[in-house]
Amino acid sequence: MRALAGLVAALLLLAWGMPYLRPLFAALFPGLDSPVYAQDGFPALLLGHLAIVAAASAVSVGGGLAAGVFVTRRAGREFRGLLESVAAVGQAFPPVAVLALAVPAMGFGAAPAVLALALYGLLPVVQNTIAGLESTPSDSVAAARSMGMTPAQVLLRVELPLAAPVILAGIRISVVIGTGTAAIASTVGARTLGLPIIVGLNGSNTAYVLQGAVLVALLAMALDQGFEVLTQAATRWRR
């Protein structure tokens, strides 16, 4: 919990205090006329980045969880191979290529980025949902059924809670990967922390690249630690 609090504090202080670090970046990069990215405020870019990650993760988690549950039921077992193949293709297909194909149909902005990140983050959620549900102790499921629980009650009250640590691990991977990859969303007009990175690369401004990269890394680390706290809580509950 302390690590999470420290990362969040560092992220917020750096995002809101970046203009005050101008003397530091000017000293580190004396050849730059503009050592701190100022076209957009870093707090706004941080919020935009979080919004895209949240939207894409909601699609990945909701779709992956529902699909994973479906193929572990008797009615959906025959579709398991197809689901895993589709999810694998979604992650194997580069997000940049998805953006290139989606922009003509969806236009510039956040929408194509959400689609690309959602497809990219689907596989770990699907895989871990299936693995978690299949690892649920059969004795617990049998006991729940013998108590008269319906299939839906067994799933919601027994299987999903017991599988929660494994499922959370998949969601954690999906969200953290999506957080780093979301920086490319700025190539199609979305306002994310990738914007100073792209502008810096185009203008040979290493300071801009460093500022955006550090904030993206801090955000990914903070989210990773947040899921670590949730996983520990779910593991203690399970025990």
N, C-alpha and C positions, 0 to 999 in steps of 0.2 A: 504493500500500500504506500509506503514511503517513496519507493521508486516511482510509482505512478504519479504521486503528488509532485515530486521533483520534476519529472518530465513535463507535466502539464504547466507547472509554473514557469519553467524555462521556455516552453513554447509560447506562452502568452506574453511573457516579458520581451522575448525577442521579436515577436510579431508586432507588438505595440511600440516597442522601443527602438526599432531599427533605424529611424531617422536620427536618433541620438548617437548612433555608432558611426556616423559619417567620418569623424576624425580618425577613427580606427581604420576604416576601410581606405581612407585617403592615404594613410601612412603605409598600409599594406600594399596598395596598388597606386603608387604615385603618378603613374602615367595616364590615369583615367580622369577625364573631365567630370564625370558623374559617377562617383564611387558607390552610391546607394540608389537602388531602383525606386523611382518616385512616380511612375506613370499611373500606378494603382496602389492604394494602400494595402499593406500586408494583412491587416485584419480582415479586409474585404476578400482578399484572395484566399485566406485561410478558411473563411466561412463558405466561400464558393467551392473550394476543394472538398470540404467536409460534406457539403450538400450533394455533390456528385457521387462521392463515395457512399454516402448513406442511401441514396436512391438506387445505385447499382447493387449495393449489398442487399437491400430489401428484396430486389428482384431475384438475385442469386440465392439468397437464403430461403425465401418463400417458395420459389420454384424448385430448388434442390431438395428442400425438406419434404415438400409434398410428393415429388417424384420418387424420392428415396423410400418414403413410407409406402407408396403405391406398389412398388416392385417387390416389397417384402411381404405383401399380402398375397393370398392365394390367387386372387383375380388378376394380379399384375406381374406375377413371376416370369411369365413368358416374354415380357417386355424389358427385362433387366439388361440383357445384352445390348439391345438397341439404345436404351437410356445411357449406358456407360459409354457406348461408342459416340453418341451425340455430344455428351459432356466432354469427352476427350478431344473431339474435333474442335469444340468451342474454345478449349484452352490451347490447343495446338495452333489454331488460326491466329496470327499476330493481331493484336488490337489495332495497330496502325492500318492493317489491311481492312479490318472491319470498318474503321472510320472512313477510309477511302471509298468503300462501297456504300456506306450509309449516308454520307453527306449529300450526294445527289438526290436521294429520296427524302431525307429528313431535314436537310438544310444545315447551316452552321449553328453552333451552340452546344448546349449541354446534352441534348437528346441523343445524338449519335455516340457521344462519349459514354453515356449511361448504358446504351446497348452493348458497346464493345466491352466495357468492364463487367457487365452482368454475365455475358457469355464466358468471359475469361475466368470469372470466379465461381462458375457453376460446378466444376469437377470436384474440388475438395469437399464441398458441401454434400454432393450426391454420394461420394465414396464413403465419407465418414458417417452419414446417416444410415447407409446400408450396413456398414461395419458395426456401428453402435447398436442397431436394432437386432442384428444377428448374434451379437455377443450377450444379449440379455439372458440371464439364467432361466433355463426352461422351467425350473422348479417354481420360480416366482410367478411366471406366466400361468403355469398349471394351477397354482394356489389361487391366483386371482380369478381364474375361470371357475374353479370349484366353489368360490364364494358367490357365484351368480353374476359376476360382472359381464357386461356386454363387450363385444370386440372393441368398440370405441372407448369404453372405460378402461379396458386393459391397456390399450395403446396410450391413452392420455395419463393414466394414473400409475402405470407400472413400467411399460416399455420405454417411453420417452424420458421419464425422469431417470431411470437407470442408465439409459444411453446418453444422457446429457453431457458428461465429460468428453466422450468421443465426438459427439456432434459439435460441441463447442470448439474442439480442436480444429475441425474442418472449417467452421465459420471463421475462426481466428486466422487461419491461413488465407482464406478467401479475402477477408477484409484488409489484412496487412499487404498482401500482394496488390490489391486494388488501390490502396492508398498510394503506393509508389508509382503504379502505372497510370494513375489519374493525371499525372503531370503532363502526359501527352495530349490530354483533352484541350489544352490551350492551342494546339495546332489547328483546331477547327473552331476557334472563337470562344471557347468556354473560359471563364475567369477562374483559374486555379493557381496554385503555387508553382505550376510549371511555366507560367508566363514570364517571370524574370529569367528563368533558365533559358527559354527559347530566345528571348530578346538578347540575353547575354551571349548566347552562342552565335546569333546572327551578327551581333555587333562586336564580337571579340572582347566582351566585357566579362572578365573572370569573376569580378566582384558580384555581379548580378547572379551568375550561375551558382556561386557559393551560397549566396543568401537564400535563393530558392531551394537549393539542395538540402541545406541544413534544416530549414523549416519542414520540408517534406519528411526528412529522416526523423526529426523529433516527433512529428505527428504519427508516423508509423510506429515508432517505439512506444509512444504513449498509448495508442490503441492496443498494441501487443500486450503491454502490461495490464491494461484494463481487462483484456480477456484472460490473462493469467489469474487475476483476482477472481473473476467469475468461475473459472475452471476449478480453482481451489475450493471455492464455496460449494460448487456442485459435487466435487469429490467428497468433501466432508459430509454433505447431506446424504450421499449414497452410502457411505460407511455407517 
